[in-house]
Amino acid sequence: MEAESKEKKDRIRSNVLRDAEQATIAFLCRHMPQWVTPNKLTAVGFVGSLLVFTGLWFGRENRWYLLMSIAGLAINWFGDSLDGRLAYYRKTPRKWFGFSLDVNVDWTATCLIALGFYFYLPDFKFIALIFVVAYGGSMIISLLRYRVTNAYAIDRFALGPTEMRIILSVFLLVEVFQAGVLLIFAFAGSVLLIIINAVESRTLLREADLRDVAEKKAKLAE
């Protein structure tokens, strides 16, 4: 478990479902067939995003297709949450390759899901654009914080990607029976992301300033 603990030092998790999620991931890693590789899991996660998009696309004509999007979110969680952890569990991590691949696939998947919203909400297409910009901003903040603090955080307060998938799944399910609910989620989620980004940016700048001060003091002490 040394490799796993090393990964945890690089990542800070604060999501409310952290303990249950990590226990589930650890269980799945122990029972994963050898032919399943981290790269295959990354591909599985991306296929999940394609299903989310497909469900939203066909959901324009028949909202029951939104159930496909819910299944896609579950598949996306499975692949996205397990790919890196499985590599560490098997002591075959490629830290920087895996990190780079993960960020690229996550961004592509996010754009794909947002594109689904773009088509599903034809009268409110601007919301999909706002969401992509806001989510992209949160990814940039996470990467900058990694550079400044050497800790990679993907959660925002008590909410992480897993919680967001669950919340989105609930709204998708309700949307099947009551049209218009998904619009509320898309708008509220985008506004919330913008607010969180503003708060996180301020915190990040403070952390960066403190690091500058610490490095200057260290140089003077040499």
Backbone bond lengths (Angstrom), bond angles and torsions (degrees), N, CA, C in turn:
res aa  C-N    CA-C-N  psi(-1)  N-CA   C-N-CA  omega(-1)  CA-C   N-CA-C  phi
1 M - - - 1.459 - - 1.529 112.61 -
2 E 1.346 117.19 4.02 1.467 120.29 -178.38 1.515 111.41 -61.62
3 A 1.332 116.75 -41.16 1.468 120.23 -179.95 1.503 111.04 -64.73
4 E 1.354 116.03 -37.70 1.457 119.84 -179.89 1.516 110.89 -65.73
5 S 1.347 116.54 -42.03 1.458 119.82 -179.25 1.519 110.74 -67.27
6 K 1.334 116.78 -31.34 1.467 120.60 177.32 1.513 110.40 -65.72
7 E 1.336 116.50 -38.53 1.459 120.28 178.91 1.519 109.91 -65.08
8 K 1.343 117.12 -39.65 1.457 121.05 -177.69 1.524 111.52 -64.22
9 K 1.349 117.06 -30.37 1.458 120.08 178.46 1.519 110.97 -66.20
10 D 1.333 116.58 -30.02 1.461 121.15 -178.86 1.519 112.00 -81.16
11 R 1.336 116.42 -21.86 1.462 120.42 -174.82 1.517 110.69 -118.53
12 I 1.325 114.97 138.25 1.457 121.07 176.47 1.517 107.91 -109.68
13 R 1.334 117.18 121.17 1.456 121.66 179.50 1.523 109.10 -113.81
14 S 1.325 115.97 131.70 1.467 120.96 -179.75 1.519 111.63 -132.10
15 N 1.340 116.73 8.21 1.467 119.44 -176.50 1.523 111.63 -69.62
16 V 1.318 115.97 150.48 1.457 122.07 -173.16 1.526 112.41 -64.72
17 L 1.328 117.74 -28.37 1.466 121.22 -179.28 1.527 112.16 -96.46
18 R 1.316 116.57 16.59 1.464 121.85 -173.97 1.535 113.39 -52.29
19 D 1.331 116.96 -53.19 1.467 120.26 -174.45 1.525 112.22 -63.50
20 A 1.332 115.88 -46.63 1.471 119.76 -179.72 1.525 110.69 -65.17
21 E 1.332 115.91 -39.88 1.464 119.80 -179.12 1.519 111.09 -66.23
22 Q 1.336 117.12 -45.35 1.459 120.45 -178.56 1.520 111.57 -65.16
23 A 1.335 116.92 -36.53 1.465 120.53 177.59 1.526 110.50 -65.44
24 T 1.333 115.88 -40.26 1.468 120.44 178.71 1.521 111.05 -65.76
25 I 1.326 116.41 -43.84 1.466 120.84 179.99 1.527 110.66 -63.51
26 A 1.341 116.61 -42.33 1.466 120.51 178.81 1.531 110.87 -61.55
27 F 1.325 116.44 -41.38 1.469 121.21 178.25 1.529 110.66 -62.67
28 L 1.328 116.31 -45.58 1.465 120.52 -178.87 1.527 111.56 -65.65
29 C 1.328 117.15 -37.02 1.468 120.58 178.01 1.525 111.13 -62.88
30 R 1.322 115.99 -40.34 1.468 120.00 -179.27 1.528 112.19 -66.00
31 H 1.327 116.97 -28.61 1.463 120.66 -174.76 1.536 113.20 -109.08
32 M 1.323 116.79 10.42 1.461 119.85 -178.65 1.532 110.42 -75.47
33 P 1.340 118.42 130.27 1.473 120.81 177.81 1.530 110.94 -59.55
34 Q 1.329 116.67 148.90 1.459 121.26 -176.36 1.529 112.75 -63.66
35 W 1.330 116.61 -27.94 1.464 118.40 -178.08 1.528 112.51 -73.79
36 V 1.330 116.06 -12.94 1.467 119.97 176.21 1.525 108.24 -84.11
37 T 1.316 116.85 118.44 1.464 121.91 -178.21 1.530 110.29 -108.51
38 P 1.337 117.36 160.82 1.466 120.11 177.19 1.529 113.14 -55.54
39 N 1.338 117.11 -40.73 1.468 119.67 179.47 1.522 111.83 -64.11
40 K 1.332 116.38 -36.97 1.465 119.91 177.20 1.526 110.61 -65.92
41 L 1.322 116.26 -37.38 1.462 120.01 178.25 1.525 110.88 -67.00
42 T 1.331 116.48 -36.92 1.465 119.76 175.48 1.522 110.22 -60.53
43 A 1.336 115.86 -42.15 1.467 120.55 178.03 1.524 110.94 -64.63
44 V 1.334 116.62 -39.52 1.471 120.92 177.90 1.525 110.25 -60.81
45 G 1.337 116.00 -43.77 1.461 119.86 178.64 1.512 112.17 -60.44
46 F 1.329 116.31 -39.90 1.463 119.86 179.59 1.524 110.95 -68.80
47 V 1.329 116.97 -37.40 1.469 120.53 175.76 1.525 109.95 -59.77
48 G 1.337 115.90 -37.09 1.463 119.67 176.24 1.515 111.61 -59.11
49 S 1.333 116.48 -40.95 1.469 120.57 177.99 1.524 111.20 -64.92
50 L 1.332 116.30 -37.53 1.467 120.17 176.53 1.526 110.84 -62.16
51 L 1.330 116.15 -37.74 1.464 120.01 178.22 1.527 111.30 -67.16
52 V 1.341 116.12 -37.55 1.470 119.42 176.91 1.524 109.65 -60.57
53 F 1.329 115.69 -47.41 1.466 120.47 178.32 1.526 111.25 -60.44
54 T 1.332 116.44 -45.76 1.468 121.02 -178.27 1.523 111.42 -61.64
55 G 1.338 116.00 -41.93 1.461 119.72 178.78 1.519 112.17 -62.44
56 L 1.336 116.35 -40.83 1.465 120.29 178.42 1.528 110.87 -68.28
57 W 1.331 116.29 -37.39 1.465 120.70 179.71 1.530 110.96 -62.25
58 F 1.313 116.25 -52.80 1.464 120.01 -179.08 1.529 111.94 -76.07
59 G 1.328 115.78 -19.56 1.461 119.67 178.90 1.515 113.24 -66.42
60 R 1.316 116.94 -15.96 1.468 120.24 177.13 1.525 110.78 -62.69
61 E 1.333 116.36 -33.62 1.462 121.57 -178.26 1.526 112.06 -95.50
62 N 1.322 115.80 -34.21 1.464 120.81 -178.84 1.527 108.57 -145.08
63 R 1.329 116.42 111.75 1.460 120.18 -172.79 1.530 113.15 -66.63
64 W 1.314 118.42 -14.44 1.465 119.67 177.16 1.526 111.46 -64.42
65 Y 1.331 116.70 -21.19 1.463 120.01 176.87 1.529 111.65 -66.96
66 L 1.316 117.11 -16.23 1.464 119.87 178.49 1.526 111.39 -64.33
67 L 1.327 116.58 -21.49 1.467 119.89 175.46 1.531 110.18 -63.30
68 M 1.336 116.41 -28.98 1.465 120.72 175.28 1.526 110.16 -64.43
69 S 1.328 116.13 -37.23 1.464 120.32 178.47 1.523 110.90 -65.53
70 I 1.330 116.72 -37.61 1.467 120.37 177.89 1.528 109.99 -63.73
71 A 1.336 116.19 -44.71 1.467 120.21 176.66 1.528 110.34 -61.20
72 G 1.333 116.39 -38.50 1.456 120.90 178.59 1.517 112.53 -62.62
73 L 1.324 117.06 -38.66 1.467 120.94 177.98 1.523 111.08 -64.67
74 A 1.344 116.42 -38.83 1.463 120.49 178.10 1.531 110.64 -65.27
75 I 1.328 116.05 -42.98 1.465 120.82 178.74 1.525 110.44 -66.19
76 N 1.321 116.13 -39.00 1.461 121.08 177.65 1.526 110.83 -61.64
77 W 1.336 116.51 -42.96 1.472 120.10 176.97 1.520 110.32 -60.19
78 F 1.317 117.07 -46.10 1.464 121.91 -177.54 1.526 110.87 -56.83
79 G 1.321 116.86 -51.42 1.457 120.07 -177.88 1.512 113.50 -71.30
80 D 1.324 116.28 -44.40 1.462 121.34 -175.06 1.522 112.32 -70.10
81 S 1.323 117.19 -34.48 1.464 120.76 -177.21 1.522 112.67 -81.99
82 L 1.321 116.49 -25.90 1.461 119.85 -172.80 1.524 114.78 -98.37
83 D 1.335 118.16 -21.71 1.468 118.53 -172.69 1.527 112.71 -59.04
84 G 1.322 116.67 -53.84 1.458 120.08 -179.37 1.515 113.05 -68.85
85 R 1.322 116.73 -41.34 1.460 120.64 -178.61 1.526 111.51 -64.64
86 L 1.324 116.85 -36.85 1.465 119.31 178.91 1.526 110.72 -65.02
87 A 1.326 116.40 -39.00 1.465 120.47 178.55 1.525 110.60 -62.34
88 Y 1.322 117.35 -43.05 1.460 120.81 178.76 1.524 111.05 -69.07
89 Y 1.323 116.06 -37.98 1.465 120.06 179.94 1.531 110.55 -62.65
90 R 1.313 116.63 -39.50 1.467 121.02 -179.74 1.523 112.57 -86.42
91 K 1.335 115.93 3.65 1.464 122.22 -179.93 1.532 112.15 58.40
92 T 1.327 114.80 38.52 1.470 120.64 176.23 1.529 110.80 -127.79
93 P 1.336 117.31 42.92 1.471 117.95 -176.07 1.524 112.01 -75.27
94 R 1.306 115.13 147.16 1.465 121.75 168.43 1.519 104.51 -120.88
95 K 1.317 114.73 84.77 1.461 121.11 -167.06 1.522 113.26 -51.39
96 W 1.315 117.43 -54.93 1.466 119.34 -173.38 1.521 112.10 -79.58
97 F 1.331 117.47 -35.09 1.461 119.83 174.36 1.524 109.79 -63.76
98 G 1.332 115.80 -47.61 1.463 120.25 -179.52 1.517 112.11 -62.33
99 F 1.330 115.92 -41.57 1.461 120.61 179.57 1.527 110.47 -63.26
100 S 1.333 116.26 -45.88 1.468 120.70 -179.11 1.524 111.33 -64.82
101 L 1.335 115.81 -43.23 1.463 120.08 178.89 1.521 110.58 -63.23
102 D 1.325 116.25 -42.90 1.460 121.53 -177.55 1.526 111.37 -62.00
103 V 1.327 116.38 -46.31 1.463 120.37 -179.10 1.528 110.77 -64.11
104 N 1.326 116.42 -43.15 1.471 120.04 179.85 1.527 112.13 -64.20
105 V 1.326 116.48 -45.09 1.464 120.24 -179.60 1.524 110.56 -67.50
106 D 1.337 117.13 -40.59 1.468 120.54 178.68 1.525 111.13 -60.27
107 W 1.329 115.95 -43.05 1.464 119.53 -178.96 1.521 110.88 -66.52
108 T 1.326 116.57 -43.46 1.465 120.45 178.16 1.523 110.81 -62.38
109 A 1.335 116.38 -42.64 1.465 120.99 179.44 1.523 111.22 -63.79
110 T 1.331 116.48 -40.21 1.465 120.62 178.78 1.524 110.95 -63.08
111 C 1.331 116.03 -44.21 1.473 119.93 177.88 1.522 110.99 -62.16
112 L 1.322 116.35 -37.20 1.462 121.24 -179.88 1.527 110.91 -65.74
113 I 1.332 116.06 -44.30 1.468 120.06 178.77 1.528 110.41 -65.74
114 A 1.340 116.02 -41.65 1.466 119.73 177.90 1.526 110.71 -62.45
115 L 1.332 116.40 -35.55 1.462 120.37 177.26 1.530 110.37 -63.92
116 G 1.326 115.86 -35.11 1.457 119.92 175.60 1.517 111.44 -61.97
117 F 1.335 116.33 -43.22 1.464 120.62 176.29 1.527 110.87 -64.01
118 Y 1.324 115.42 -36.55 1.467 121.02 179.51 1.525 110.55 -57.31
119 F 1.311 116.55 -43.70 1.464 120.61 -179.60 1.529 112.23 -80.35
120 Y 1.337 116.80 -32.29 1.463 119.34 -177.42 1.528 111.49 -73.73
121 L 1.329 116.07 -30.33 1.471 120.85 -179.69 1.528 108.70 -112.42
122 P 1.329 118.69 71.99 1.469 121.81 -172.81 1.524 114.06 -61.98
123 D 1.330 117.44 -27.50 1.465 119.99 -179.13 1.526 112.50 -88.97
124 F 1.331 116.89 -5.10 1.470 120.93 -178.05 1.528 109.73 -134.90
125 K 1.328 116.18 45.73 1.457 120.90 -176.90 1.524 112.34 -62.26
126 F 1.323 116.61 -27.10 1.462 120.12 -177.35 1.524 111.46 -63.64
127 I 1.341 116.56 -25.21 1.463 119.66 -179.72 1.524 110.52 -65.10
128 A 1.337 116.49 -38.94 1.465 120.45 177.81 1.523 110.43 -61.79
129 L 1.333 116.89 -39.94 1.460 121.27 178.70 1.525 110.59 -65.31
130 I 1.329 116.53 -44.42 1.464 120.79 179.10 1.523 110.34 -60.94
131 F 1.339 116.21 -41.59 1.462 120.22 -179.44 1.523 111.35 -62.70
132 V 1.338 116.83 -45.17 1.463 120.55 -179.57 1.526 110.70 -62.02
133 V 1.326 116.62 -43.61 1.464 120.86 178.87 1.525 110.51 -62.98
134 A 1.335 116.57 -44.73 1.461 121.02 -178.74 1.526 111.17 -66.19
135 Y 1.329 117.00 -43.64 1.463 120.10 -179.76 1.527 110.70 -68.10
136 G 1.334 115.67 -38.99 1.455 119.19 175.78 1.520 111.20 -60.94
137 G 1.335 115.85 -38.65 1.459 120.36 176.69 1.512 112.10 -62.15
138 S 1.331 116.63 -40.40 1.466 120.06 179.93 1.528 110.98 -66.81
139 M 1.337 117.22 -34.61 1.461 120.54 177.25 1.525 110.74 -67.63
140 I 1.326 116.44 -40.45 1.465 120.67 178.30 1.522 110.37 -63.02
141 I 1.323 116.59 -42.29 1.462 120.90 178.77 1.523 110.42 -61.61
142 S 1.332 116.83 -42.55 1.467 120.80 179.07 1.525 111.10 -61.81
143 L 1.330 116.89 -42.52 1.459 120.97 -179.97 1.528 111.20 -67.86
144 L 1.331 116.85 -39.65 1.466 120.32 177.53 1.527 110.92 -64.98
145 R 1.327 116.35 -40.79 1.465 119.79 178.82 1.531 110.50 -64.33
146 Y 1.327 116.06 -36.26 1.466 120.29 177.21 1.525 110.15 -61.36
147 R 1.330 115.86 -40.19 1.471 120.68 179.86 1.526 111.06 -69.31
148 V 1.317 116.34 -37.67 1.468 120.58 -175.47 1.522 112.16 -80.84
149 T 1.340 116.89 -41.78 1.473 120.80 -172.50 1.526 114.25 -109.67
150 N 1.335 117.49 -7.44 1.470 122.00 -176.06 1.528 112.91 63.85
151 A 1.319 116.58 21.09 1.468 121.66 177.13 1.524 108.34 -129.27
152 Y 1.324 116.16 128.99 1.462 121.00 -177.45 1.524 109.18 -99.50
153 A 1.326 116.54 115.39 1.466 121.73 -178.36 1.519 109.44 -114.80
154 I 1.342 116.41 124.80 1.467 120.68 179.76 1.520 111.73 -108.84
155 D 1.336 116.55 -2.68 1.465 120.28 -179.69 1.518 110.29 -97.89
156 R 1.320 114.85 153.35 1.454 121.17 174.59 1.517 107.37 -120.46
157 F 1.343 114.48 103.06 1.461 121.40 -175.74 1.534 108.85 60.98
158 A 1.325 119.44 -119.94 1.471 121.23 -177.35 1.520 112.43 -94.04
159 L 1.326 116.76 2.09 1.461 120.58 -176.59 1.528 111.25 -111.13
160 G 1.322 114.88 130.74 1.451 121.32 174.85 1.517 109.79 -123.46
161 P 1.324 117.89 -175.64 1.467 120.58 179.04 1.529 113.37 -55.61
162 T 1.328 117.07 -36.92 1.470 120.22 -179.39 1.517 111.38 -64.94
163 E 1.325 116.29 -46.89 1.463 119.71 179.00 1.522 111.18 -62.84
164 M 1.336 116.47 -38.47 1.461 119.52 179.29 1.530 111.25 -66.08
165 R 1.326 116.60 -36.69 1.468 119.33 176.61 1.530 110.64 -63.66
166 I 1.328 115.91 -41.41 1.468 120.06 -179.59 1.524 110.70 -65.31
167 I 1.333 116.39 -45.13 1.465 120.51 179.70 1.525 110.42 -61.85
168 L 1.334 116.26 -44.59 1.467 120.05 178.60 1.527 110.80 -62.71
169 S 1.321 116.97 -38.97 1.467 120.73 178.87 1.524 111.24 -62.42
170 V 1.334 116.17 -40.10 1.471 120.24 178.44 1.526 110.19 -62.88
171 F 1.328 116.45 -44.79 1.470 120.12 179.72 1.529 111.04 -65.71
172 L 1.328 116.80 -37.91 1.466 119.90 177.27 1.527 110.84 -63.21
173 L 1.327 115.86 -41.09 1.467 120.06 179.66 1.523 111.10 -64.65
174 V 1.328 116.43 -43.89 1.466 120.29 178.90 1.527 110.24 -65.93
175 E 1.339 116.45 -36.65 1.470 121.42 179.77 1.529 111.39 -60.77
176 V 1.320 116.91 -30.94 1.467 120.26 178.53 1.528 110.57 -57.04
177 F 1.332 115.62 -36.79 1.466 120.34 -176.17 1.528 113.27 -101.66
178 Q 1.340 115.99 -21.94 1.459 119.73 -177.60 1.521 109.55 -137.99
179 A 1.320 116.96 98.52 1.463 121.15 -178.71 1.524 111.34 -63.68
180 G 1.323 115.70 142.26 1.457 121.24 177.38 1.515 113.33 108.56
181 V 1.335 116.46 -18.47 1.468 120.29 -178.71 1.529 110.80 -67.01
182 L 1.325 116.44 -37.20 1.462 120.65 -178.52 1.526 111.56 -65.28
183 L 1.312 116.84 -30.83 1.461 121.05 176.51 1.521 110.27 -63.78
184 I 1.327 115.93 -41.26 1.467 120.53 178.19 1.523 110.21 -61.65
185 F 1.341 115.98 -44.35 1.466 120.30 179.27 1.523 110.94 -61.37
186 A 1.330 116.57 -47.48 1.464 120.94 -176.98 1.525 111.33 -61.48
187 F 1.331 116.13 -42.93 1.463 119.95 -178.73 1.524 111.02 -70.48
188 A 1.341 116.18 -49.28 1.466 120.48 -178.42 1.528 110.96 -63.73
189 G 1.343 116.36 -40.40 1.460 119.86 179.27 1.515 112.53 -63.58
190 S 1.322 116.85 -39.94 1.465 120.96 179.51 1.525 111.14 -66.20
191 V 1.331 116.27 -44.14 1.467 120.57 178.94 1.525 110.30 -63.26
192 L 1.341 116.26 -43.05 1.465 120.60 179.80 1.523 111.22 -62.37
193 L 1.328 116.81 -41.04 1.462 120.63 178.59 1.526 111.55 -62.32
194 I 1.321 116.23 -40.69 1.464 120.50 179.43 1.528 110.41 -63.18
195 I 1.326 116.54 -43.74 1.468 120.94 179.29 1.527 110.51 -63.74
196 I 1.336 116.20 -46.30 1.463 120.56 179.63 1.524 110.76 -61.76
197 N 1.325 116.92 -41.39 1.465 120.56 178.62 1.523 111.57 -60.48
198 A 1.325 116.09 -39.72 1.466 120.15 179.21 1.528 110.63 -63.62
199 V 1.332 116.17 -44.71 1.470 120.94 179.28 1.526 110.50 -65.18
200 E 1.337 116.09 -45.28 1.464 121.04 -178.43 1.530 111.51 -66.02
201 S 1.322 117.42 -35.75 1.465 121.01 178.57 1.522 110.65 -64.17
202 R 1.319 115.56 -41.83 1.467 119.50 178.62 1.524 110.72 -63.71
203 T 1.335 116.38 -43.30 1.462 120.80 178.74 1.522 111.06 -63.69
204 L 1.331 116.06 -41.90 1.460 120.95 -179.81 1.522 111.52 -62.75
205 L 1.316 117.35 -42.94 1.461 120.81 178.84 1.524 111.06 -62.61
206 R 1.330 116.43 -36.66 1.461 120.38 177.23 1.535 110.27 -65.78
207 E 1.324 116.29 -42.57 1.468 120.70 178.72 1.527 110.96 -64.69
208 A 1.328 116.17 -39.87 1.462 120.49 179.18 1.525 110.82 -64.94
209 D 1.326 116.44 -39.74 1.462 121.27 178.66 1.529 110.75 -64.29
210 L 1.326 116.31 -42.40 1.464 120.55 178.82 1.525 111.13 -63.48
211 R 1.319 116.67 -36.92 1.470 119.55 178.34 1.518 110.61 -67.72
212 D 1.335 116.74 -40.10 1.465 120.10 176.82 1.526 110.83 -58.92
213 V 1.322 116.05 -45.60 1.470 121.16 -179.81 1.523 110.37 -61.96
214 A 1.340 116.22 -44.35 1.464 120.78 -179.14 1.524 111.44 -63.63
215 E 1.335 117.15 -40.08 1.461 120.49 -179.67 1.526 111.54 -69.28
216 K 1.335 116.74 -36.04 1.470 120.14 177.13 1.523 110.65 -65.12
217 K 1.333 116.20 -42.11 1.469 120.29 178.79 1.526 110.68 -63.83
218 A 1.334 115.93 -38.91 1.463 120.13 -179.75 1.524 110.98 -65.30
219 K 1.336 117.13 -37.95 1.464 120.80 179.20 1.525 111.29 -68.35
220 L 1.334 115.72 -39.14 1.466 120.01 179.55 1.521 111.65 -67.42
221 A 1.334 115.34 -28.55 1.461 119.97 -177.90 1.527 112.49 -80.77
222 E 1.332 117.25 -11.59 1.471 120.44 -178.66 1.525 111.85 -71.09
